[in-house]
Amino acid sequence: MKNYILTLSALFAGALFCAAQTVNDGLIYGQNDNLYGTSRYRALSGAFGALGGDLTAVGQNPAGSAIFANHYASFTLGYNKKNNDGNYFGSNTTADESDINFNQFGGVLVFNSVQDNLLNKFAIGLNYDTTRQYDDNTFLRGVGDTSISQYFLNNANGFTVDNFQVRNGETITDLYQFLGEQVGFDAQQGFLGYEAFVIDAVDDANPNNTQYVSNTGTGAFTQAYQVETAGSQGKTSVNIAGQFAEKWSFGLNLNSHFIDYARFTSFQEANSNADATTTDVRFDNRLDVEGAGFSFQLGAIGNLTESLRIGATYESPTWYSIDETLTQDISTTRIENGNFENAFVRPNIINIYPSYELRTPGSLTGSIAYIFGTSGLISFDYSTRDYSQLQFETGIDDNFTNNNLFINENLQRANTIRIGGEYRIERLTLRGGYRSVESPYEDKSIMDDLNGFSLGLGYNWGNTTLDVSYDYSERNYSQQLFDTGLTTRGNINNDTSNVMVSLGFNF
């Protein structure tokens, strides 16, 4: 508790620069490429914009609640598995993660007009969806020619060695905290590298020295990098909708969002270089994130004929307020006087960064569906979202200029296509779907397009429905290890599989 109080003072000092917030983090919180929700919705790959009649679909197009014929409630449980195949300097690795979770619950109340007027039906609803599960595991391993020492060198150069030397009566914790509050994040990183003997001052006896050298030598470096993430992101929607003249439905969603995210990264390096004095390095970081946000949606569904429907949705930007904390430690092995010596630098400090605002881009969706009486349907959605409008903001000072500049220059408008269909055999329904999501990056070597398909079954007992779905998606992307110095990228192929079960009740 003492460390928490000490580090909290950084908020009031206003001098702490947060390097934790990156463009990739903004996309993690704001990218809308994930398939979530009820089994029926997922079985059609989310192609529900002109259909309605499903609680997650109401979260896509708020007019969809007016399509329900009666009161309805549902909840959804799911099994999620992610597999990541990595390649780093030609070495292949595999890591996976799986979990069982609660994905959706909600209900809608439908009221038919008792008078002969234009409004023939209205509905109010409340629904929760887990929009993203963060549980994941990625592992890279290979032999490269650039050391982690370059990261610490880039952060240390320009700072006097006097900044990094622990004084009498001072602890590592004290100095690490002081640097974070009064100097900056990069000074903290330089201090960690210096204190752990990864780097050394060119002239250690000169307190004004500002140049540093690597202790890991030159040659080959065996490296391993693991990223473990956990948590979830969710959305609660309050909905109201009305159907007019039994032909046009209009709706509004007010959405409350949350983020609960943790990322642990562990980097390890070993070398046997002849000119190295430090042979082994382990550098661990843990980032914890909490956020809350708001958005709204406006939607419409029109019955052009008895069989043909169209839909349109506007989704506003989501305005998030985000809090982040970071903990770090580093350990090394070095050769000193012919002996192996270990160094452990654990500041035991939680860096509490100033809250910041993140605005994620809104979207427009157009939909069309054709219903084959009681036999089945086919549905198509097209959505567009401009990721160059993603923006970091802070009320303390503008630490995010570089992030926003990178976004403007490197992110693009991304389009999504969703196609789904159903075929009914009495009480049994067969379902399938396909989706394609464009990369938000202009350079697809950073993140490629996502493609996925889905299958499902449904059974209707009248008052109760049971739906089961399976969906699969695949995407290639590259993982940059650090933001400076060691900026090598590892290539990762990610595939995600989900099995969902939904139970619904008509009443």
C-alpha positions as CSV (number, residue, x, y, z in Angstrom):
1,M,0.0,0.0,0.0
2,K,2.9,2.3,0.7
3,N,4.3,2.0,-2.8
4,Y,0.9,2.8,-4.2
5,I,0.6,6.0,-2.3
6,L,4.1,7.1,-3.2
7,T,3.7,6.5,-6.9
8,L,0.3,8.2,-6.9
9,S,2.1,11.5,-6.4
10,A,3.2,11.3,-10.0
11,L,-0.3,12.3,-11.0
12,F,0.0,15.6,-9.3
13,A,3.6,16.2,-10.3
14,G,2.4,16.0,-13.9
15,A,5.9,15.1,-15.1
16,L,5.4,11.3,-15.7
17,F,5.5,10.5,-19.3
18,C,3.6,7.4,-20.2
19,A,5.1,5.2,-22.9
20,A,2.7,2.5,-22.1
21,Q,0.0,3.8,-24.4
22,T,0.7,2.9,-28.0
23,V,-1.3,2.8,-31.2
24,N,-1.5,-1.0,-30.9
25,D,-3.2,-0.5,-27.5
26,G,-5.6,1.9,-29.0
27,L,-6.5,-0.8,-31.6
28,I,-6.8,-3.4,-28.9
29,Y,-9.4,-1.3,-27.1
30,G,-11.1,0.1,-30.2
31,Q,-10.8,-2.3,-33.1
32,N,-14.2,-3.8,-34.0
33,D,-13.2,-7.1,-35.8
34,N,-14.4,-9.5,-33.2
35,L,-17.5,-11.8,-33.5
36,Y,-19.4,-11.9,-30.3
37,G,-22.8,-12.5,-28.8
38,T,-25.6,-15.1,-29.1
39,S,-25.1,-18.4,-30.8
40,R,-27.6,-17.5,-33.6
41,Y,-25.9,-14.2,-34.2
42,R,-22.5,-15.9,-34.4
43,A,-23.7,-18.7,-36.6
44,L,-24.7,-16.2,-39.3
45,S,-21.3,-14.4,-38.8
46,G,-23.1,-11.3,-37.5
47,A,-25.1,-10.7,-40.7
48,F,-28.2,-9.4,-38.8
49,G,-28.5,-5.7,-39.7
50,A,-31.7,-6.2,-41.6
51,L,-33.1,-9.1,-39.6
52,G,-33.4,-8.1,-35.9
53,G,-35.1,-10.5,-33.6
54,D,-31.9,-11.4,-31.7
55,L,-30.5,-9.6,-28.6
56,T,-27.0,-9.3,-29.9
57,A,-28.4,-8.2,-33.2
58,V,-30.2,-5.4,-31.3
59,G,-26.7,-4.3,-30.3
60,Q,-25.8,-4.0,-33.9
61,N,-29.0,-2.4,-35.2
62,P,-31.2,-1.0,-32.4
63,A,-34.3,-1.2,-34.6
64,G,-34.0,-5.0,-34.3
65,S,-35.9,-5.1,-30.9
66,A,-39.1,-4.1,-32.7
67,I,-39.0,-7.3,-34.8
68,F,-39.6,-9.5,-31.7
69,A,-43.1,-10.8,-31.7
70,N,-43.2,-11.2,-27.9
71,H,-41.1,-10.7,-24.7
72,Y,-37.9,-12.5,-24.9
73,A,-34.7,-13.2,-22.8
74,S,-31.6,-15.2,-23.5
75,F,-28.1,-16.0,-22.1
76,T,-25.0,-17.4,-23.7
77,L,-22.1,-19.5,-22.5
78,G,-19.0,-20.2,-24.6
79,Y,-15.7,-22.0,-25.1
80,N,-12.9,-20.0,-26.7
81,K,-9.5,-21.2,-28.0
82,K,-6.7,-19.2,-29.6
83,N,-3.7,-20.6,-31.3
84,N,-0.6,-18.6,-32.3
85,D,2.1,-19.9,-34.6
86,G,5.1,-17.7,-34.4
87,N,8.2,-17.2,-36.5
88,Y,11.2,-15.2,-35.3
89,F,14.4,-15.3,-37.3
90,G,13.3,-18.5,-39.0
91,S,12.5,-20.3,-35.7
92,N,8.9,-21.6,-35.4
93,T,7.0,-21.6,-32.1
94,T,3.4,-22.4,-31.0
95,A,1.4,-21.2,-28.1
96,D,-2.3,-21.4,-27.3
97,E,-4.9,-20.4,-24.7
98,S,-8.5,-21.5,-24.0
99,D,-11.2,-20.6,-21.5
100,I,-14.9,-20.9,-20.8
101,N,-16.8,-17.7,-20.2
102,F,-20.2,-16.0,-19.9
103,N,-20.8,-14.1,-23.1
104,Q,-24.3,-12.6,-23.2
105,F,-27.5,-12.1,-21.3
106,G,-30.4,-9.8,-21.7
107,G,-34.1,-9.4,-22.4
108,V,-36.6,-7.3,-24.3
109,L,-40.2,-6.3,-23.6
110,V,-42.5,-5.9,-26.5
111,F,-45.8,-3.9,-26.4
112,N,-48.4,-4.0,-29.1
113,S,-50.5,-0.9,-29.6
114,V,-54.1,-1.3,-28.5
115,Q,-55.2,1.5,-30.7
116,D,-55.3,1.8,-34.4
117,N,-52.5,4.3,-34.9
118,L,-49.3,4.7,-36.8
119,L,-47.2,3.2,-34.0
120,N,-48.2,-0.5,-33.9
121,K,-45.5,-1.8,-31.6
122,F,-42.7,-0.6,-29.4
123,A,-40.0,-2.4,-27.4
124,I,-37.5,-1.7,-24.6
125,G,-34.5,-3.9,-23.9
126,L,-31.4,-4.4,-21.9
127,N,-28.5,-6.6,-23.1
128,Y,-24.9,-7.3,-22.1
129,D,-22.3,-8.7,-24.5
130,T,-18.7,-9.6,-23.9
131,T,-17.3,-8.0,-27.0
132,R,-13.8,-9.3,-26.6
133,Q,-12.0,-11.9,-24.6
134,Y,-8.4,-11.0,-24.0
135,D,-7.1,-14.3,-22.7
136,D,-4.2,-15.1,-25.1
137,N,-0.7,-16.4,-25.2
138,T,2.0,-15.7,-27.7
139,F,5.6,-17.0,-27.7
140,L,8.5,-16.1,-30.0
141,R,12.0,-17.6,-30.0
142,G,15.0,-17.2,-32.3
143,V,18.6,-16.0,-32.7
144,G,19.2,-12.4,-33.8
145,D,22.0,-10.0,-34.1
146,T,20.6,-7.1,-32.0
147,S,20.6,-7.1,-28.2
148,I,18.1,-5.9,-25.7
149,S,20.9,-3.6,-24.6
150,Q,20.0,-1.3,-27.6
151,Y,16.7,-0.6,-26.0
152,F,18.3,0.5,-22.7
153,L,21.0,2.5,-24.6
154,N,18.5,4.4,-26.6
155,N,16.6,5.3,-23.5
156,A,19.7,6.1,-21.4
157,N,21.7,8.2,-23.9
158,G,21.4,11.9,-23.1
159,F,20.8,11.5,-19.4
160,T,23.7,12.1,-17.0
161,V,25.0,9.0,-15.2
162,D,24.4,11.0,-12.0
163,N,20.7,10.4,-12.7
164,F,21.2,6.6,-12.5
165,Q,23.5,6.2,-9.5
166,V,21.9,5.3,-6.2
167,R,23.1,7.7,-3.4
168,N,23.8,6.9,0.2
169,G,20.6,6.4,2.1
170,E,18.7,6.0,-1.2
171,T,17.2,2.7,-2.5
172,I,16.5,1.4,-6.0
173,T,12.9,2.0,-5.2
174,D,13.5,5.6,-4.3
175,L,15.5,6.4,-7.4
176,Y,13.1,4.6,-9.8
177,Q,10.2,6.5,-8.3
178,F,12.0,9.8,-8.5
179,L,12.9,9.3,-12.1
180,G,9.3,8.4,-13.0
181,E,7.9,11.4,-11.2
182,Q,10.5,14.1,-12.1
183,V,12.3,13.0,-15.2
184,G,10.4,10.5,-17.3
185,F,9.7,7.0,-18.4
186,D,12.8,6.8,-20.7
187,A,15.0,7.7,-17.7
188,Q,13.5,4.9,-15.7
189,Q,14.3,2.5,-18.5
190,G,17.9,3.7,-18.8
191,F,18.2,3.3,-15.0
192,L,17.0,-0.3,-15.1
193,G,19.6,-1.2,-17.8
194,Y,22.4,0.6,-16.0
195,E,21.6,-0.8,-12.5
196,A,21.3,-4.3,-14.0
197,F,24.7,-4.1,-15.8
198,V,23.1,-4.4,-19.3
199,I,24.8,-1.1,-20.2
200,D,27.5,1.0,-18.6
201,A,28.6,4.6,-18.8
202,V,31.5,5.5,-21.1
203,D,33.0,7.4,-18.1
204,D,31.4,6.1,-15.0
205,A,33.4,8.4,-12.8
206,N,32.2,11.6,-14.5
207,P,28.7,12.5,-13.1
208,N,28.1,14.5,-16.3
209,N,28.6,11.6,-18.6
210,T,25.7,11.2,-21.1
211,Q,27.0,8.4,-23.3
212,Y,26.6,4.6,-22.6
213,V,27.9,1.3,-24.0
214,S,26.5,-2.2,-24.2
215,N,27.8,-4.9,-21.9
216,T,26.3,-7.7,-24.0
217,G,28.9,-7.6,-26.7
218,T,28.5,-8.1,-30.5
219,G,27.5,-11.3,-32.2
220,A,24.5,-13.6,-31.8
221,F,21.7,-13.4,-29.2
222,T,19.3,-16.2,-28.4
223,Q,16.1,-14.5,-27.5
224,A,12.6,-15.5,-26.3
225,Y,9.6,-13.2,-25.9
226,Q,6.3,-14.2,-24.3
227,V,3.1,-12.2,-24.2
228,E,0.3,-13.3,-21.9
229,T,-2.9,-11.3,-21.8
230,A,-6.1,-11.7,-19.8
231,G,-9.4,-9.9,-19.1
232,S,-12.3,-8.9,-21.2
233,Q,-14.1,-6.0,-22.8
234,G,-17.9,-5.6,-22.7
235,K,-20.9,-3.5,-23.6
236,T,-24.3,-3.0,-21.9
237,S,-27.0,-1.6,-24.2
238,V,-30.2,0.1,-23.1
239,N,-32.5,0.0,-26.1
240,I,-35.8,1.5,-27.2
241,A,-37.4,0.9,-30.6
242,G,-40.8,1.2,-32.4
243,Q,-42.4,-0.2,-35.4
244,F,-44.6,2.0,-37.6
245,A,-47.3,1.0,-40.0
246,E,-46.0,-2.6,-39.7
247,K,-43.3,-1.6,-42.2
248,W,-40.7,0.6,-40.7
249,S,-38.8,0.1,-37.4
250,F,-36.5,2.7,-35.7
251,G,-34.4,2.3,-32.6
252,L,-31.8,3.8,-30.3
253,N,-29.1,2.2,-28.2
254,L,-27.3,3.9,-25.3
255,N,-24.2,1.9,-24.7
256,S,-21.9,1.6,-21.6
257,H,-18.5,0.0,-22.3
258,F,-15.8,-1.3,-20.0
259,I,-12.2,-2.5,-20.4
260,D,-10.5,-4.9,-18.0
261,Y,-7.2,-5.8,-19.5
262,A,-3.8,-7.2,-18.3
263,R,-0.7,-7.8,-20.3
264,F,2.4,-9.6,-19.0
265,T,5.5,-9.6,-21.2
266,S,8.7,-11.5,-20.5
267,F,11.8,-11.1,-22.6
268,Q,14.9,-13.3,-22.1
269,E,18.2,-13.1,-23.9
270,A,21.4,-15.2,-23.7
271,N,24.8,-14.8,-25.4
272,S,28.3,-16.3,-25.5
273,N,30.0,-13.4,-27.2
274,A,33.7,-13.0,-26.5
275,D,33.4,-9.3,-25.8
276,A,30.4,-9.6,-23.5
277,T,30.5,-9.2,-19.7
278,T,26.7,-9.6,-19.3
279,T,25.5,-13.0,-20.7
280,D,21.9,-13.3,-19.6
281,V,19.0,-10.9,-19.3
282,R,15.4,-11.2,-18.3
283,F,13.1,-8.2,-18.5
284,D,9.5,-8.4,-17.3
285,N,6.7,-5.9,-17.6
286,R,3.1,-6.0,-16.5
287,L,0.5,-3.5,-17.7
288,D,-3.0,-3.3,-16.1
289,V,-5.7,-1.4,-17.7
290,E,-9.2,-0.3,-16.6
291,G,-11.5,1.8,-18.8
292,A,-15.1,3.0,-19.2
293,G,-16.8,4.4,-22.2
294,F,-20.0,5.5,-23.8
295,S,-21.4,5.3,-27.3
296,F,-24.8,5.4,-29.0
297,Q,-26.4,3.9,-32.1
298,L,-29.3,4.8,-34.3
299,G,-30.9,2.2,-36.6
300,A,-33.7,1.5,-39.0
301,I,-35.2,-1.6,-40.6
302,G,-37.6,-1.5,-43.5
303,N,-39.9,-4.2,-44.9
304,L,-39.9,-3.3,-48.6
305,T,-42.0,-6.4,-49.4
306,E,-43.2,-9.4,-47.4
307,S,-39.8,-11.1,-48.1
308,L,-37.3,-8.3,-48.7
309,R,-35.8,-6.2,-45.8
310,I,-33.2,-3.5,-45.6
311,G,-31.4,-2.0,-42.7
312,A,-29.1,0.9,-41.8
313,T,-27.2,1.7,-38.6
314,Y,-25.1,4.6,-37.5
315,E,-22.7,3.9,-34.6
316,S,-21.1,6.8,-32.9
317,P,-17.5,7.0,-31.8
318,T,-16.8,5.4,-28.4
319,W,-15.4,7.9,-25.8
320,Y,-13.2,6.0,-23.3
321,S,-11.5,7.2,-20.1
322,I,-8.6,4.8,-19.4
323,D,-6.3,4.2,-16.4
324,E,-3.1,2.3,-16.7
325,T,-0.5,1.0,-14.3
326,L,2.9,-0.6,-15.0
327,T,5.3,-2.7,-13.0
328,Q,8.8,-3.7,-14.1
329,D,11.7,-5.8,-13.0
330,I,15.0,-7.0,-14.6
331,S,17.5,-9.7,-13.7
332,T,20.9,-10.4,-15.3
333,T,23.9,-12.7,-15.1
334,R,27.4,-11.2,-15.7
335,I,31.0,-12.3,-15.5
336,E,33.0,-10.4,-12.9
337,N,36.6,-11.4,-11.9
338,G,36.0,-14.8,-13.6
339,N,32.9,-15.5,-11.6
340,F,29.2,-15.4,-12.5
341,E,27.3,-12.8,-10.6
342,N,23.6,-12.2,-10.6
343,A,21.8,-8.9,-10.4
344,F,18.1,-8.4,-9.5
345,V,16.5,-5.0,-10.0
346,R,13.0,-5.0,-8.6
347,P,11.8,-1.5,-7.8
348,N,8.5,-2.8,-6.3
349,I,6.8,0.3,-7.6
350,I,3.5,0.5,-9.4
351,N,3.7,3.3,-11.9
352,I,0.3,5.0,-11.9
353,Y,-0.2,7.0,-15.1
354,P,-2.5,10.0,-15.6
355,S,-5.9,9.0,-17.0
356,Y,-6.3,9.7,-20.7
357,E,-9.1,9.8,-23.2
358,L,-9.4,7.5,-26.2
359,R,-11.9,8.1,-29.0
360,T,-12.5,5.1,-31.2
361,P,-14.0,5.6,-34.6
362,G,-17.7,5.2,-35.3
363,S,-19.2,3.2,-38.2
364,L,-21.9,3.0,-40.8
365,T,-23.6,-0.3,-41.8
366,G,-26.0,-1.1,-44.6
367,S,-27.9,-4.4,-44.7
368,I,-30.2,-6.4,-46.9
369,A,-32.0,-9.7,-46.2
370,Y,-34.4,-11.9,-48.1
371,I,-36.8,-14.2,-46.2
372,F,-38.1,-17.4,-47.8
373,G,-41.3,-17.6,-45.9
374,T,-40.9,-20.1,-43.1
375,S,-38.2,-22.0,-45.0
376,G,-35.2,-19.8,-44.3
377,L,-33.3,-16.6,-45.1
378,I,-30.2,-15.1,-46.5
379,S,-28.6,-11.9,-45.2
380,F,-25.8,-9.5,-46.1
381,D,-24.1,-6.6,-44.2
382,Y,-21.6,-4.1,-45.3
383,S,-19.8,-1.9,-42.6
384,T,-17.2,0.8,-42.9
385,R,-15.0,2.3,-40.1
386,D,-12.2,4.9,-40.5
387,Y,-9.4,4.0,-38.2
388,S,-7.5,7.1,-39.1
389,Q,-10.0,8.8,-36.8
390,L,-8.8,6.9,-33.7
391,Q,-7.4,9.6,-31.3
392,F,-5.6,9.8,-28.0
393,E,-6.4,12.8,-25.8
394,T,-5.3,13.9,-22.4
395,G,-6.3,16.8,-20.1
396,I,-2.8,17.1,-18.6
397,D,-0.6,17.7,-21.6
398,D,-0.3,16.3,-25.1
399,N,1.9,13.2,-24.7
400,F,0.1,11.6,-27.6
401,T,1.1,13.8,-30.6
402,N,3.4,11.1,-32.0
403,N,0.7,8.4,-31.6
404,N,-2.0,10.5,-33.4
405,L,0.5,11.4,-36.1
406,F,1.3,7.8,-36.7
407,I,-2.5,7.0,-36.8
408,N,-3.1,9.6,-39.4
409,E,-0.3,8.4,-41.6
410,N,-0.6,4.6,-41.2
411,L,-4.2,3.7,-40.4
412,Q,-7.0,3.5,-43.0
413,R,-10.7,3.0,-43.5
414,A,-11.5,-0.7,-43.0
415,N,-14.6,-2.4,-44.5
416,T,-16.4,-5.5,-43.2
417,I,-18.5,-7.9,-45.2
418,R,-20.8,-10.4,-43.4
419,I,-23.0,-13.0,-45.1
420,G,-25.3,-15.5,-43.3
421,G,-28.1,-17.8,-44.0
422,E,-30.6,-20.2,-42.3
423,Y,-32.6,-23.2,-43.5
424,R,-35.4,-24.5,-41.4
425,I,-36.6,-28.1,-41.2
426,E,-39.7,-28.0,-39.0
427,R,-38.3,-27.1,-35.5
428,L,-34.7,-27.5,-36.5
429,T,-32.7,-24.7,-38.1
430,L,-29.4,-25.1,-39.9
431,R,-27.1,-22.0,-40.1
432,G,-23.9,-20.8,-41.7
433,G,-22.0,-17.6,-42.3
434,Y,-18.9,-15.9,-43.6
435,R,-17.1,-12.6,-42.8
436,S,-14.2,-10.7,-44.1
437,V,-12.7,-7.8,-42.1
438,E,-10.1,-5.5,-43.7
439,S,-6.9,-4.5,-41.8
440,P,-6.9,-1.1,-40.2
441,Y,-3.2,-0.8,-41.3
442,E,-2.2,0.4,-44.8
443,D,0.8,-1.9,-44.4
444,K,-0.7,-5.4,-44.2
445,S,2.6,-6.9,-43.0
446,I,1.8,-5.3,-39.7
447,M,-1.7,-6.7,-39.6
448,D,-3.4,-8.6,-42.4
449,D,-7.1,-8.9,-43.2
450,L,-9.2,-11.3,-41.1
451,N,-11.4,-14.0,-42.6
452,G,-13.8,-16.3,-40.8
453,F,-16.7,-18.7,-41.2
454,S,-19.4,-20.0,-38.9
455,L,-21.9,-22.9,-38.5
456,G,-24.8,-23.5,-36.2
457,L,-27.9,-25.4,-35.2
458,G,-31.1,-24.2,-33.5
459,Y,-34.1,-26.0,-32.0
460,N,-37.3,-24.3,-31.1
461,W,-39.7,-25.8,-28.6
462,G,-42.0,-22.8,-28.8
463,N,-41.5,-21.1,-25.4
464,T,-37.8,-22.2,-25.3
465,T,-35.0,-22.1,-27.9
466,L,-31.6,-23.8,-27.9
467,D,-28.9,-22.6,-30.2
468,V,-25.3,-23.9,-30.7
469,S,-22.7,-22.3,-32.9
470,Y,-19.1,-22.8,-34.0
471,D,-17.0,-20.0,-35.5
472,Y,-13.4,-19.8,-36.8
473,S,-11.3,-16.9,-37.8
474,E,-7.7,-16.4,-39.0
475,R,-5.3,-13.5,-39.3
476,N,-1.6,-12.9,-39.8
477,Y,0.2,-10.0,-38.0
478,S,3.7,-9.1,-36.8
479,Q,4.7,-8.4,-33.2
480,Q,7.3,-5.7,-32.5
481,L,9.3,-6.5,-29.4
482,F,10.1,-3.0,-28.2
483,D,9.4,0.6,-29.3
484,T,13.1,1.5,-29.7
485,G,16.4,-0.3,-30.0
486,L,15.2,-3.9,-30.4
487,T,12.4,-3.2,-32.9
488,T,12.6,-6.6,-34.7
489,R,9.2,-8.0,-35.6
490,G,8.1,-11.6,-35.2
491,N,5.5,-13.0,-37.6
492,I,2.4,-14.6,-36.0
493,N,-0.5,-16.6,-37.5
494,N,-3.5,-16.4,-35.2
495,D,-6.5,-18.6,-35.4
496,T,-9.5,-18.4,-33.1
497,S,-12.2,-21.0,-32.5
498,N,-15.4,-20.5,-30.5
499,V,-18.2,-22.8,-29.5
500,M,-21.3,-21.1,-28.1
501,V,-24.5,-22.3,-26.5
502,S,-27.5,-20.0,-26.1
503,L,-30.8,-20.6,-24.2
504,G,-33.7,-18.4,-25.1
505,F,-37.1,-17.9,-23.5
506,N,-40.3,-16.5,-25.1
507,F,-42.9,-15.2,-22.6
